Amino acid sequence: MYRLVKKILWSLDPEKSHRATIRLLSLAQNRAVNCCGLLNRIGGRPPLLPTQVMGLTFPSPLGLAAGFDKNGEAVDALQAMGFGFIELGTVTPCPQPGNPKPRLFRLLEARAVINRMGFNSLGLDQFLTNLKGHKREGVVAVNLGKNTDTPVEEALDDYCQGLEAVYSLADFATLNISSPNTLNLRALQEHDALKSLLDGIGKRRDQLQESHNRRLPIAVKIAPDLDHSAIRDVAEEVVASGMDAIIATNTTVARPQVEGLPHAGETGGLSGKPLKPLALQTVRTLYQTLDGRLPIIGVGGIQSADDAWEFLKAGADLVQIYTGMLYQGPGLIGTITHELKRRVVESDHDFLADLVAEARK
């Protein structure tokens, strides 16, 4: 079924195709239970693989990465597909159009995508309206960004505004400081800027925790283009600030394995299969540096169950997909979770976390 849908959607410009997909999912979830049941079957009826991370219980360790549903329009449909969690956004405080079009490109031979979307967002007000209209029966994260016209020196204000807005609705929030498509955003990963940002976020969360009587976990999403020393420095600062997880990684400005392919010269962030080695090495470096002090969410080039298992063995506690699902369809959700479940069943362990811990030895 997905082959037919894909053939139709992929005949369109990539961004129009993506917009049509979100629209179809939004319509499906509003057609009552039958459509959600169909989406579940399309996703392969993924089995339960309960995973405890950040004080939260995830039905499975497989999530949807940010960028697919930027404005929270298809939450129920995406959850019906069987994800263990979904990450919405990136959402910015004020609406903004993002970068000029065209800004999304398929690299078919490499099973990759280059995007320079630039945090196109309907803004927090519309995002919250959309999110409040969903059942939100699973774990929902919200990825926060700053507006393009906000100077990087004032970024804290934008992130605090986003955190305050989603605090009562999200299960955890992510600070996106690593997109390559917003001018100077990655400067926030540098030591002094990162310390200032995270300290400010920590203070604002303390205030919100008191008023909401709950502590919202916060993850920090980093780039795959940092060297080993920079990764270690970022990891230590995230720990020191009291944040709750690191997401590794965002897209890359490098062009591994795609030189000479159509669209490979486009500016923007590369995702998909060629990103995997960079993202995986970042996870390994983080795992060695953190030594269990913080959980890691691995994302970047995961397009099979073996890929997911490799990230888990390397140190990830949770994993996310996006580009892989574009190429293979929602059946990839069930493929990955069923294979992880099979590994657990055939082992002497009751939980995936125990099997992963043994594999890491």
VMD Tcl script that draws the C-alpha trace (Angstrom):
set ca {
  {0.00 0.00 0.00}
  {2.78 2.40 0.90}
  {4.42 1.79 -2.49}
  {1.34 3.21 -4.22}
  {1.04 6.14 -1.83}
  {4.76 6.83 -2.14}
  {4.59 6.76 -5.93}
  {1.89 9.42 -5.87}
  {3.45 11.60 -3.20}
  {6.97 11.38 -4.60}
  {5.74 12.61 -7.97}
  {5.37 15.96 -6.22}
  {7.97 18.49 -5.18}
  {9.50 17.20 -1.89}
  {8.05 19.94 0.28}
  {4.60 19.69 -1.32}
  {4.77 15.92 -0.82}
  {5.58 16.37 2.86}
  {2.80 18.90 3.31}
  {0.34 16.53 1.61}
  {1.42 13.70 3.92}
  {0.78 15.79 7.03}
  {-2.58 16.83 5.63}
  {-3.58 13.22 4.91}
  {-2.57 12.11 8.40}
  {-4.47 15.00 9.93}
  {-7.59 14.05 7.99}
  {-7.19 10.36 8.86}
  {-7.02 10.98 12.60}
  {-10.23 12.99 12.42}
  {-12.09 10.13 10.76}
  {-12.41 8.26 14.05}
  {-11.09 4.95 15.32}
  {-11.10 2.95 12.10}
  {-8.45 5.12 10.47}
  {-6.25 4.98 13.54}
  {-6.59 1.19 13.48}
  {-5.53 1.17 9.85}
  {-2.50 3.32 10.67}
  {-1.59 0.86 13.40}
  {-1.71 -2.02 10.91}
  {0.39 -0.04 8.44}
  {2.95 0.45 11.20}
  {3.09 -3.31 11.69}
  {1.33 -3.40 15.09}
  {4.59 -2.80 16.98}
  {5.00 -4.81 20.20}
  {5.53 -3.24 23.60}
  {9.12 -2.79 24.71}
  {8.79 -0.68 27.87}
  {11.81 1.55 28.40}
  {12.47 3.82 31.37}
  {14.32 7.05 30.53}
  {14.27 10.50 32.19}
  {11.71 9.27 34.70}
  {9.30 8.48 31.87}
  {8.01 5.13 30.63}
  {8.23 4.77 26.86}
  {6.13 1.99 25.23}
  {9.17 1.29 23.06}
  {12.55 2.95 22.53}
  {11.72 3.92 18.93}
  {10.58 7.48 18.38}
  {9.87 9.91 15.57}
  {12.48 12.64 15.26}
  {11.62 16.32 15.18}
  {11.00 17.97 11.84}
  {8.27 15.68 10.52}
  {5.31 17.30 12.29}
  {6.54 20.81 12.98}
  {3.20 22.24 14.08}
  {1.56 19.39 15.98}
  {-1.05 18.66 13.33}
  {-0.96 14.84 13.19}
  {-0.19 13.70 16.74}
  {-2.94 11.08 17.05}
  {-2.20 9.57 13.64}
  {1.53 9.34 14.33}
  {0.95 7.74 17.72}
  {-1.42 5.24 16.11}
  {1.43 4.08 13.88}
  {3.16 2.62 16.92}
  {5.96 4.97 17.83}
  {7.22 4.76 21.39}
  {7.29 8.55 21.41}
  {7.04 11.42 18.97}
  {8.97 14.69 18.94}
  {7.09 17.64 17.47}
  {8.57 20.87 16.12}
  {10.87 22.67 15.84}
  {8.49 25.40 17.01}
  {9.54 29.05 17.37}
  {7.89 31.69 19.58}
  {6.60 33.76 16.66}
  {5.43 32.51 13.26}
  {8.11 32.61 10.57}
  {8.26 31.33 6.97}
  {11.73 29.82 7.12}
  {14.22 30.00 4.28}
  {13.31 30.66 0.62}
  {12.11 27.74 -1.50}
  {13.23 25.32 -2.84}
  {14.72 24.09 0.41}
  {14.14 20.34 0.52}
  {15.94 17.86 -1.74}
  {15.92 14.08 -2.14}
  {19.17 12.22 -2.81}
  {17.59 8.99 -3.99}
  {20.73 6.95 -4.63}
  {21.99 7.66 -1.11}
  {18.59 7.30 0.60}
  {19.19 10.75 2.02}
  {17.66 14.21 2.20}
  {19.14 17.70 2.30}
  {17.03 20.42 3.88}
  {17.50 24.09 4.64}
  {13.99 24.70 5.95}
  {15.11 27.25 8.52}
  {12.62 26.60 11.34}
  {9.49 27.32 9.30}
  {6.87 27.46 12.03}
  {3.31 28.59 12.66}
  {4.49 29.84 16.04}
  {3.69 28.86 19.60}
  {0.08 30.08 19.68}
  {-1.04 27.91 16.75}
  {1.16 25.03 17.90}
  {-0.50 25.01 21.32}
  {-3.97 25.17 19.77}
  {-3.14 22.16 17.63}
  {-1.60 20.17 20.47}
  {-4.51 20.80 22.82}
  {-6.81 19.30 20.22}
  {-5.13 15.88 20.40}
  {-5.59 12.99 22.81}
  {-1.85 12.73 23.44}
  {-2.08 9.18 24.76}
  {1.64 8.47 24.35}
  {4.89 10.26 25.10}
  {5.08 13.60 23.30}
  {8.18 15.78 23.17}
  {8.39 19.32 21.85}
  {11.49 20.62 20.07}
  {12.10 24.33 20.77}
  {13.98 26.83 18.62}
  {14.61 30.55 18.37}
  {13.25 32.94 15.78}
  {15.61 33.82 12.96}
  {15.50 37.54 13.76}
  {16.36 36.98 17.42}
  {20.07 37.70 17.95}
  {21.92 34.66 19.24}
  {22.86 36.71 22.33}
  {19.15 36.93 23.15}
  {18.29 33.33 22.32}
  {17.62 32.49 25.98}
  {14.47 34.61 25.90}
  {13.06 32.63 22.98}
  {13.86 29.24 24.53}
  {12.38 30.31 27.88}
  {9.24 31.51 26.14}
  {8.91 28.17 24.39}
  {9.58 26.20 27.55}
  {6.96 28.13 29.49}
  {4.37 27.67 26.74}
  {4.71 23.89 26.40}
  {5.52 23.08 30.03}
  {2.10 21.70 30.95}
  {1.56 19.83 27.66}
  {4.88 18.18 26.81}
  {6.32 15.03 28.38}
  {9.77 16.41 27.70}
  {11.22 19.37 25.81}
  {14.24 19.60 23.53}
  {16.50 22.60 23.03}
  {17.46 22.67 19.36}
  {20.80 24.49 19.28}
  {22.27 22.53 16.38}
  {20.26 23.12 13.21}
  {22.63 24.26 10.46}
  {19.88 26.26 8.78}
  {19.50 29.18 11.20}
  {22.32 31.72 11.11}
  {24.73 31.42 14.07}
  {22.49 28.95 15.93}
  {25.31 26.43 16.32}
  {27.35 29.06 18.15}
  {25.14 28.19 21.13}
  {27.09 24.92 21.42}
  {30.27 26.83 22.28}
  {31.25 26.69 25.95}
  {30.40 30.15 27.28}
  {27.23 30.53 25.20}
  {26.08 27.01 26.11}
  {26.69 27.54 29.83}
  {24.80 30.83 29.81}
  {21.87 29.33 27.89}
  {21.55 26.17 29.96}
  {21.97 27.97 33.28}
  {19.20 30.35 32.26}
  {16.96 27.50 31.14}
  {17.63 25.66 34.40}
  {16.59 28.68 36.47}
  {13.42 29.16 34.44}
  {12.56 25.47 34.81}
  {13.00 25.71 38.58}
  {10.41 28.50 38.63}
  {8.02 26.58 36.38}
  {8.47 23.42 38.42}
  {7.31 25.22 41.52}
  {4.26 26.74 39.86}
  {3.27 23.57 37.95}
  {4.26 21.08 40.65}
  {6.10 18.91 38.11}
  {9.61 18.77 36.71}
  {9.70 18.70 32.93}
  {12.70 16.78 31.55}
  {14.80 18.74 29.05}
  {17.04 17.29 26.34}
  {19.70 19.13 24.34}
  {20.11 18.30 20.64}
  {23.65 18.57 19.30}
  {25.32 18.53 15.89}
  {27.25 15.63 14.33}
  {29.94 18.03 13.14}
  {31.61 18.57 16.53}
  {35.04 17.05 17.11}
  {35.68 14.69 20.02}
  {36.88 17.43 22.32}
  {33.87 19.61 21.62}
  {31.48 16.69 22.16}
  {33.04 16.00 25.55}
  {32.87 19.69 26.51}
  {29.21 19.90 25.52}
  {28.41 16.71 27.42}
  {30.04 17.98 30.61}
  {28.19 21.29 30.38}
  {24.85 19.57 29.84}
  {25.48 17.42 32.92}
  {26.58 20.40 35.02}
  {23.47 22.38 34.06}
  {21.10 19.69 35.30}
  {19.58 18.91 31.91}
  {18.16 15.42 31.44}
  {19.36 13.96 28.12}
  {21.34 14.60 24.95}
  {19.96 13.94 21.48}
  {22.66 12.95 19.01}
  {22.42 14.12 16.34}
  {20.99 16.82 14.11}
  {21.76 16.93 10.37}
  {25.28 17.45 9.03}
  {26.81 20.13 6.83}
  {29.36 17.56 5.65}
  {28.65 15.53 2.55}
  {29.87 11.99 3.29}
  {29.21 9.43 0.56}
  {27.11 11.75 -1.60}
  {29.69 13.68 -3.61}
  {28.68 13.96 -7.25}
  {25.05 12.95 -6.70}
  {22.22 15.22 -7.88}
  {21.51 17.94 -5.27}
  {24.59 17.00 -3.21}
  {25.88 20.55 -3.63}
  {22.80 22.15 -2.10}
  {23.41 23.98 1.16}
  {21.63 22.70 4.24}
  {21.66 19.73 6.57}
  {22.12 16.19 5.26}
  {20.08 13.40 6.85}
  {19.56 9.76 6.03}
  {21.89 6.82 5.48}
  {25.13 8.83 4.93}
  {24.69 10.53 8.30}
  {24.81 7.28 10.25}
  {28.61 6.99 10.77}
  {28.86 10.55 12.10}
  {25.85 10.21 14.38}
  {26.96 6.80 15.63}
  {30.44 8.04 16.47}
  {28.93 10.98 18.34}
  {26.83 8.57 20.40}
  {29.92 6.49 21.18}
  {31.88 9.54 22.32}
  {28.99 10.74 24.45}
  {28.59 7.30 26.05}
  {32.26 7.14 26.95}
  {32.19 10.69 28.32}
  {28.92 10.53 30.24}
  {29.52 7.11 31.80}
  {25.84 6.69 32.63}
  {25.29 10.19 34.03}
  {22.77 11.13 31.34}
  {20.69 9.17 28.83}
  {21.37 9.52 25.11}
  {18.80 9.59 22.33}
  {20.39 8.40 19.08}
  {19.20 9.63 15.69}
  {20.77 9.84 12.26}
  {20.65 7.33 9.43}
  {18.66 4.62 11.20}
  {16.96 2.72 8.39}
  {16.82 -0.84 9.72}
  {16.55 -2.87 12.91}
  {20.28 -3.56 12.73}
  {20.94 0.19 12.61}
  {18.76 0.74 15.68}
  {20.50 -2.09 17.53}
  {23.89 -0.64 16.63}
  {22.92 2.73 18.14}
  {21.64 1.05 21.31}
  {24.85 -0.95 21.70}
  {26.89 2.21 21.13}
  {25.23 3.93 24.08}
  {21.81 5.21 23.05}
  {18.91 4.63 25.44}
  {16.30 5.63 22.88}
  {16.46 5.99 19.08}
  {14.59 8.05 16.51}
  {13.84 7.78 12.80}
  {12.66 10.20 10.14}
  {14.35 10.00 6.73}
  {14.33 6.19 6.84}
  {10.55 6.24 7.19}
  {10.26 8.54 4.16}
  {12.05 5.97 2.03}
  {10.59 2.77 3.52}
  {7.25 3.86 4.87}
  {5.66 3.44 8.31}
  {6.20 -0.31 8.14}
  {9.73 0.46 9.28}
  {8.32 1.15 12.76}
  {7.07 -2.41 13.13}
  {10.14 -3.89 11.44}
  {12.46 -2.31 13.98}
  {10.37 -2.93 17.10}
  {9.53 -6.53 16.18}
  {13.20 -7.32 15.62}
  {14.20 -5.72 18.94}
  {11.45 -7.70 20.66}
  {12.69 -10.91 19.02}
  {16.16 -10.29 20.40}
  {14.74 -9.91 23.90}
  {12.51 -13.00 23.67}
  {15.40 -15.15 22.45}
  {17.69 -13.92 25.22}
  {17.66 -14.72 28.92}
  {16.43 -11.21 29.71}
  {13.01 -9.78 30.41}
  {13.77 -6.24 29.32}
  {15.50 -4.67 26.36}
  {17.61 -2.49 28.65}
  {19.15 -5.58 30.26}
  {19.94 -7.11 26.87}
  {21.53 -3.87 25.71}
  {23.60 -3.60 28.87}
  {24.96 -7.10 28.28}
  {25.72 -6.34 24.63}
  {27.68 -3.22 25.60}
  {30.06 -5.32 27.69}
}
mol new
graphics top color blue
foreach p $ca { graphics top sphere $p radius 0.5 }
foreach p [lrange $ca 0 end-1] q [lrange $ca 1 end] { graphics top cylinder $p $q radius 0.2 }
display resetview
